[in-house]
Amino acid sequence: MVDRFSKIGFILATVGSAVGLGNIWKFPYITGEFGGGAFVIVYLFTILFVGISILIAEMYLGKFGGSDTVSTFEKVGKENGIPSLKFAGFMGFNGLIIMTFYSVVIGWIFYYIWSSINGLPSSVAEAESEFTDLISSQIGIQIFFHTFATLTVLHFVNGGIKKGIEKLNNILIPTLVLIMIALLFYSMSFDAFSKSFQFLFYPDWDKLTSEAFVRAVGHSFFTLSLGMGAILTYSASLPKEASITKSALTVSLLDTAIALVAGLIIFTLLFQYGEEPSKGPGLVFISMPVIFYQMGEIGSALSILFLSALGMAGLTSAVSLVEPAVLYVKNRFGVSRFWATIGMGSIYYLIGIFAILSYSTEYGEMFSIGGMAIFDILETSSDKFLLPFSGIVIALAVGYGLGKKLEPLKEEMGNTFFQIWLFTIRVISPLAVLFFMLNLYGFIEL
Ligand code: PFF
């Protein structure tokens, strides 16, 4: 029997995949780096014109294939006389690459939850040295929490779609949404809320650089979990009666809303306590703990609440990063889900340890390539190359390879929207992504 999601289970799991560290950790810090409003508008634009269309395409492809990534592309390839298209299905392994550092960051979050219980840093200098000390010298602690994160994720992947992944998301996603709403209301009580709102929604076009555009496209892929078969794999277990268009719109709307709410909360607190928004990846781990300290008694509780939301967002995305590879190995090699999970989990777990070592003072050089830490290589390769590239492949495979098979989608959308969507995935999205990649690699200047 095929393991299928319930209708609401599918939405929650897909939202769970999309809403992750990308929304609460990464979106606020890149928005801060690129000066706020103008970046937000470009980002919203890319979600609307590139992200949603590819999300619909990837969901439809998953429903059409009804199987793992490789079998699905094989099926499309056979229909079109291109058997080698099946190799595109190996994009299902991108998730393992992302997991090598994603799991380490979830480990940091667990560490910070534990350290919030023991007391928060009282100054930025102290917070900075705690974070630096953690990543440069505390190898054992990081491996401990990376192991803990891995075992949690693998436990739910091993449960399968219905008993593992759906169960986890059914509990964590509503809890996460409630925590974010509570924190949003709390942040509204500060004077700095209006400044934060202005920072996010009033564009200062002077601050917009060509790099901001490039990052916005890359981030729209990352945040909607596109281009690695996570959405495809979940959609293979789509309940028969679910609407692709409605599901895709709901998921993008919730994903964007949670990123904006996270931004509003974080920037309100930053401005209220006189911190800079452009702190980079350390924003959540350096600036936030100090702010929570300054809040006094309630600060520790809020810190734990905020970090728990971040941890939940991370875990629900993580299961979707591992599932595509597990399903493929299980189907292709006839091994049990348990052994497929252990096998795929071990691969990213071990490389994750190299990523940890690459940031350490002691072994950093040994685990760097061309002067770049393995951690950074893994992180940037997914965002800047793997996801956008695979995204184009999905858009083209669906746009040109499914032909008459797209009829049900046309019925669902109505002819006008269908034509707009088709033109977007055939022409606009591939060109936008191509343009973005050429710009990134210095072939063209914006
Ligand atoms: N969308 C997740 C986030 O925003 O953190 C990350 C992610 C999950 C990317 C699943 C890709 C993926 F397939």
Residues whose N, C-alpha, C, O or C-beta is under 5 A from the ligand:
A	BS01	PFF	S17 A18 V19 G20 L21 G22 N23 F222 T223 L224 S225 L226 M228 A230 S317 S320 L321
